[in-house]
Amino acid sequence: MKRGSGKAWLWFAIAILLTVSVMPLAAQNRRGRNRPIVELPKGTVRQVILNSCTACHGIDDYAYYAMDRAGWQKLIDNMKEKGAVVSDEDRSILLDWLVTKFGPDSKPFPRTRAEGPILNFGGGDTAARDAAAKRLVDSVCRTCHTLERIEVAKYTEDKWRDIVTEMRSKGAQLDPADVAPLAQYLAKTYGAN
């Protein structure tokens, strides 16, 4: 009897391992994260999203917004300025879907921020902190982004902090304690000033 139950446990363990290995990688990565999950829609908007949006970002980010048509239009125009290619017809299809799914009556998914105060660059060994932050840019940020993308952003420290926090939630290998110093470095080096 013991031998039979041992085999059952072995088969059960194998079944679990197979299930986890077959599960889409994206679904595995979402577990334990505080991120919205947005399913790719069916119909003509699906192809518009695949052609025009997902080359640069996922669609889960849409859930952070609850905007009217003008707000979504402005966001799409901003994406077009950054290089997105969306025809007028496709933009109309996309806008209809975004306003229906993430319009002003929807509830946006809450954004999370890194804990802790924004640190000061004044005092202490600024050169050492800057060197450590530069190493993070080179070893972590540049695994997904070109340096040019970072250089042209020109964000404030607060905006960089939000972006770095978001990148952590998307899988960037950063310690929570790195968020504030990295945001300060990015704002100081590539900021709007």
SEFI-512969 format. One record per atom (N, C-alpha, C, O): residue in one letter; x, y, z. Coordinates in steps of 0.02 Angstrom, whole numbers, plus 50000, padded with zeros to 5 digits. Layout:
<nodes>
AXYZ;...
</nodes>
This chain:
<nodes>
M500414994050000;M500005000050000;M500435006350000;M500275011149965;K500965006350038;K501405012150040;K501705013549971;K501765019349951;R501885008449936;R502195009249871;R501705012549822;R501915016849783;G501085010749824;G500585013649780;G500465021049795;G500395024949749;S500445022949859;S500325029949875;S500945034149859;S500875040049843;G501525031249862;G502145034749843;G502135036349768;G502345041849748;K501895031649728;K501845032749656;K501325038149642;K501425042349598;A500785038049679;A500255043149669;A500535050049682;A500405054749645;W500925050749736;W501215057249752;W501715059449698;W501745065349680;L502095054649672;L502575056149620;L502205058649557;L502415063649527;W501665055249538;W501285057349479;W500955064149491;W500915068249446;F500735065249553;F500435071749570;F500945077349563;F500805082549535;A501555076149588;A502085081149584;A502275082449511;A502395088249492;I502305077149471;I502465078049400;I501915082149366;I502075086449325;A501285080749382;A500735084549352;A500775091949370;A500665096249328;I500945093449433;I501015100449454;I501585103749416;I501505109349390;L502155100549410;L502725103349374;L502555104549301;L502745109649273;L502205099949270;L502005100849200;L501525106649192;L501575110549145;T501055107249238;T500565112749235;T500915119449241;T500775124049202;V501385120049287;V501745126349297;V502185127849236;V502245133649216;S502495122749208;S502935123949151;S502545125749087;S502815129049043;V501925123449083;V501525125049024;V501165131749031;V500985134848981;M501065133949094;M500725140349106;M501105145949071;M501725146149075;P500755150349037;P501115155749003;P501565159649050;P501395160949108;L502155161349025;L502645164949065;L502365171349093;L502495173149150;A501965174949053;A501665181249076;A501225180049137;A501235183949184;A500845174549137;A500415173149194;A500835171449255;A500655173349311;Q501395167849245;Q501825166349302;Q502115172749331;Q502165173449392;N502315177349288;N502615183649311;N502125188049347;N502325192149388;R501475187349333;R500985191749365;R500835189749437;R500615193849477;R500955183449453;R500795181049520;R501215184749570;R501825185349563;G500875187349622;G501235190749675;G501395197949659;G501735201249698;R501155200549603;R501285207449585;R500665211549594;R500105209049588;N500755217749608;N500195222349615;N500105225949549;N500215232049544;R499895222149498;R499805224849430;R499115223049406;R498845217749423;P498805227349365;P498165225549336;P498275220249282;P498815219449255;I497745216649267;I497765211749214;I497215213649164;I496625213649182;V497415215249104;V496945217149051;V497005211948996;V497545210848969;E496445208948979;E496435203948926;E496415207348858;E496075212448850;L496785204748810;L496775207348743;L496075206348714;L495825200748714;P495765211648689;P495075211048666;P495025207248600;P495525206048566;K494425205348583;K494285202048519;K494055207448470;K493915213048491;G494015205748407;G493765210348357;G494315214548325;G494905213048333;T494115219748290;T494585223748253;T495075227548298;T495645228748278;V494865229348357;V495315233048402;V495915228848423;V496455231448436;R495825222348424;R496375217848442;R496975218948396;R497535219748419;Q496845218948331;Q497385219748283;Q497685226748286;Q498295227648277;V497275231848300;V497535238648308;V498015238848366;V498555241748361;I497825235848422;I498265235748481;I498915231948465;I499455234348482;L498855226148433;L499455222248417;L499905225948368;L500515225548373;N499615229548321;N500015233148271;N500315239648298;N500885241348280;S499945243148340;S500145250048358;S500375250948430;S500735255748444;C500195246548474;C500325247848546;C500845243148577;C501305245448610;T500765236748565;T501165231948604;T501885231248582;T502265227548613;A502085234848530;A502795234848513;A503205238348567;A503795236848576;C502885243048603;C503245246948654;C503025245348725;C503425245948772;H502405243348735;H502165242148803;H501605237048803;H501305235648751;G501465234448862;G500895229948869;G500245233848875;G500255240048876;I499695230248877;I499055233748882;I498795234248953;I498295237448966;D499135231049000;D498925231449070;D498935238649096;D498535240349140;D499385242749069;D499445249649092;D498805253649080;D498695258649114;Y498405251649031;Y497775255249018;Y497345255649080;Y496985260649091;A497365250449121;A496925250049180;A497095255249233;A496715256149280;Y497665258549228;Y497845263749276;Y497465270249262;Y497505274949302;Y497105270449207;Y496775276649187;Y496015275749185;Y495765270249176;A495665281249193;A494945281649184;A494825288549152;A494685293449187;M494865288849086;M494855295249051;M494285295449000;M494055290348975;D494095301548985;D493615302548931;D493975302248864;D494585301248861;R493605303048810;R493895302448743;R494465307448732;R494975305748703;A494375313548756;A494895318648747;A495545316648784;A496095317748759;G495475313848844;G496065311648882;G496435306048846;G497045306148842;W496055301048821;W496375295648784;W496675298148719;W497215295948699;Q496335302848687;Q496595305748625;Q497275309148638;Q497745308348599;K497315312748693;K497935316248710;K498495311148723;K499065312148702;L498325305648757;L498825300448771;L499065297148706;L499665295948697;I498605295748661;I498795292848596;I499225297748557;I499715295748526;D499035304148557;D499445309148522;D500155309348551;D500635310148514;N500205308748617;N500855308548650;N501255302548627;N501865303048615;M500925296748621;M501265290748596;M501495291648524;M502035289348504;K501075294948484;K501265296148414;K501875300648410;K502305299748367;E501925305648455;E502515309948457;E503145305948474;E503695307748453;K503065300448511;K503625296148530;K503765290848477;K504225286848485;G503375290848423;G503525286248369;G502995281048353;G503075277148306;A502455280748392;A501935275748378;A501605277448311;A501505283348294;V501445272348273;V501125273248209;V500405270848215;V500275264948224;V499935275548210;V499225274048216;V498855278148163;V498885284348164;S498515274748117;S498135278448066;S497525281648099;S497335279748155;D497215286348066;D496625289648092;D496065284548104;D495705284948154;E495985279948058;E495465274748065;E495595270348126;E495145269048166;D496225268048133;D496415263848190;D496355267748255;D496155264948306;R496535274148254;R496485278148315;R495755278548337;R495615278048397;S495295279248291;S494595279548308;S494355272948339;S493985273048388;I494565267348309;I494385260748336;I494665259948407;I494315257648452;L495295261848416;L495625261348481;L495295265848533;L495175263748589;L495145271948513;L494815276648559;L494135274048582;L493975274448641;D493745271348535;D493085268548554;D493165263148607;D492795263148656;W493645258748598;W493745253248646;W494005255948713;W493755254048765;L494495260448711;L494775263248773;L494245266848814;L494215266048875;V493835270848782;V493315274648818;V492785269848846;V492525270948900;T492625264648808;T492135259748832;T492405255948892;T492055254948942;K493025253648887;K493325249448939;K493625253448997;K493575251349055;F493935259148983;F494295263049033;F494085270349032;F494495274849038;G493445271449024;G493175278149021;G493125281349089;G493335278449139;P492855287449092;P492835291149155;P492395287849209;P492465289349268;D491955283349189;D491525279949238;D491845273649265;D491575270549311;S492415271649238;S492755265649263;S493185267549324;S493305273349338;K493395262449359;K493815263549418;K494535261649401;K494675255849387;P494995266649402;P495685265049384;P496015260649437;P495865261149497;F496465256449414;F496865252149458;F497345256649497;F497675260949467;P497395255849563;P497835260249602;P498575259149586;P498795253449580;R498935264649581;R499655264249571;R499995263849640;R499745266549689;T500555260249642;T500935259849704;T501575263649695;T501845264149640;R501825266249749;R502465269849748;R502935266649797;R502725263149844;A503565267649787;A504065265049833;A503995268449900;A503855274449903;E504095264749952;E504065267550019;E504695271550033;E505205270850000;G504635275750083;G505225279450106;G505265286450079;G504945288150029;P505665290450111;P505725297450091;P506145298150028;P506545293750012;I506055303649993;I506505305249938;I507145307749970;I507145312450009;L507695304649952;L508335306249983;L508645312449952;L508475314349896;N509085315649987;N509425321649963;N510115319949935;N510455315549961;F510315323349882;F510985322549857;F511475326849896;F512085325749893;G511225331749932;G511665336049972;G511965332050029;G511615328150061;G512595333050043;G512925329650099;G513105322450081;G512835319750033;G513545319450118;G513735312550105;G514165311950043;G514395316950016;D514275305950022;D514705304649964;D514285304349901;D514085298949879;T514155310149872;T513735310649812;T514045306849754;T513685303549716;A514695307249746;A515025303949690;A514925296349694;A514815293149643;A514955293549754;A514855286349762;A514145284349746;A514025279249714;R513655288449769;R512955287049754;R512815287649679;R512465283449650;D513105292749648;D513015293549576;D513315287749537;D513025285249489;A513905285449559;A514235279849525;A513815273449533;A513745269649485;A513525272449592;A513105266549604;A512475267049561;A512255262049533;A512175272949557;A511565273849516;A511725272849443;A511325269849407;K512295275349420;K512495274349350;K512575266949334;K512385264549281;R512865263149382;R512935255949372;R512245252649366;R512165248049326;L511745255149405;L511075252449399;L510775253949330;L510455249649300;V510875259949306;V510635261749239;V510935257049188;V510585254349145;D511595256049192;D511945251749144;D511755244449150;D511695240949099;S511675242049211;S511565234849220;S510825232849221;S510655227249204;V510385237449242;V509675235649248;V509255239049194;V508915235749155;C509285245649191;C508855249349144;C509005247549072;C508555246749031;R509645247149056;R509845245948987;R509735238848964;R509855237248905;T509515234349008;T509345227648985;T508705227848942;T508605223448900;C508285232848953;C507665233548914;C507635239848871;C507305239948820;H507985245048892;H507945251548858;H508625253748833;H509135252048862;T508625257648780;T509245260748758;T509375266748803;T508915269448833;L509995268748807;L510175274648846;L509845280748815;L509655285448851;E509775280848749;E509455286548716;E508745287648742;E508525293248751;R508385282148753;R507695282748778;R507695286148847;R507245290048862;I508185284648887;I508235287648953;I508455294948948;I508195299248983;E508925296248904;E509195303048896;E508675308048872;E508685313848893;V508225306048828;V507745310748799;V507125311648843;V506715316048828;A507045307748895;A506435308048935;A506345314748971;A505795317548969;K506855317349002;K506835323949035;K506285324449088;K505885329249087;Y506255319749134;Y505735319749185;Y505985322949250;Y506585323549262;T505505324849292;T505665327249359;T505835321249403;T505725315549383;E506105322549461;E506285317149507;E505675313149527;E505705307049531;D505115316549540;D504505313149560;D504265308449505;D504045302849519;K504285310749443;K504075306649386;K504555300749376;K504335295149363;W505215301949383;W505685296449378;W505555291249433;W505605285249420;R505385293549492;R505245288949547;R504645284449530;R504655278449542;D504125287449500;D503545283549479;D503735278549425;D503515272749427;I504155280649378;I504355276249323;I504795270549349;I504685264749330;V505265272049392;V505705266849420;V505285261849461;V505405255849457;T504805264349499;T504365259949537;T503965255449491;T503895249549503;E503705258349437;E503325254549388;E503775249249355;E503545243549344;M504395251049339;M504845246149308;M504995240349356;M505065234649334;R505045241849420;R505125236549470;R504535231749467;R504625225649469;S503925234649462;S503335230349460;S503295226249396;S502955221149394;K503655228449344;K503665224749281;K504245219849278;K504325216349229;G504645219549331;G505175214649334;G505885217149335;G506345213049338;A505995223749334;A506675226349339;A506985224049405;A506675224749458;Q507585221449402;Q507915218749461;Q508225224249503;Q508825225349503;L507785227749539;L507995233249582;L507755231949652;L507195229549663;D508165233549700;D507965233249770;D507535239349785;D507655244649756;P507025238749828;P506615244649845;P507035250649869;P506855256349857;A507585249249902;A508015254649927;A508375258349871;A508635263749881;D508395255349811;D508725258449754;D508285263549718;D508535267649680;V507635263249730;V507165267349691;V507295274749699;V507385278249649;A507315277249761;A507395284449772;A508075286949747;A508095292049712;P508635283649764;P509285286149739;P509325285849662;P509625290349632;L509045280749632;L509055280249559;L508635285749528;L508845288749478;A508055287149556;A507635292549531;A507995299249536;A507955303349491;Q508335300349592;Q508715306649601;Q509255307249548;Q509355312549518;Y509625301749537;Y510155301849487;Y509875303149417;Y510155307249380;L509335299849400;L509035300749333;L508795307949324;L508895310849271;A508485310749376;A508255317749371;A508835322549366;A508815327449328;K509355321149405;K509945325549405;K510315325149338;K510555330149312;T510375319149311;T510765318049250;T510355319049187;T510615321749138;Y509725316849188;Y509315317049127;Y508665320749138;Y508185319849101;G508645324949189;G508015328349206;G507865334249163;G508225335849115;A507315337549179;A507075343149140;A507515349449148;A507485353949107;N507915349649201;N508315355649214;N508935355849170;N509325360549174;
</nodes>
